[in-house]
Amino acid sequence: MTSYLILKSLHLVAMVAWFAGLFYLVRLFVYHVEAEQKPLAAKTVLQEQLGIMEERLFRIIMRPAMLATWVFGLALIYERGMDWFKVNHWLHLKLLLVFLLSGYSEYLGKIIKRLAHGEKVMSAYQFRLFNEIPTLFLLAIILLAVFKNLVNFGYTFISILVVGLFLFLFAKMYRRIRLQKK
């Protein structure tokens, strides 16, 4: 039982570090894109510094935290055994979500390279919306991990869609307020 609790603790710490990076990295992308509107000298300094921050956050914090999340999570499954894994269908969905989130995370790494080459990837507003994707994953993964087989997958999916709609509407409202202030 002690090894299980240690693995679970390490899994949670790695997951928290990974999500912190997911939330912060896309916010850095917003600032990176917004720097385009600055005078040339400020734009150059800001985008260079933001590029360094993005690269280091991804390479030194996010990717290792993602890998550690996977390693400790799979170790937890191994600790519990295949018979346990087979009957816990919530975990199958959680693994699918973590796999998709890993793809999202790696896509962010590609965006870093594109921004470093001066490519226009998305607008600041689009990045703000893009930054809500991990929120939906986090909500779904936490609900599955807490309620396990008690969760009704249909209601959970609908609830997450509703939360996503509220996040989208909030982002639109926030954008309208920002534009009115300008």
Secondary structure, 3 states (H helix, E strand, C coil): CHHHHHHHHHHHHHHHHHHHHHHHHHHHHHHHHHHHHCCHHHHHHHHHHHHHHHHHHHHHHHHHHHHHHHHHHHHHHHHHCHHHHHHCHHHHHHHHHHHHHHHHHHHHHHHHHHHHCCCCCCCHHHHHHHCCHHHHHHHHHHHHHHHHHHCCHHHHHHHHHHHHHHHHHHHHHHHHHHHHHC
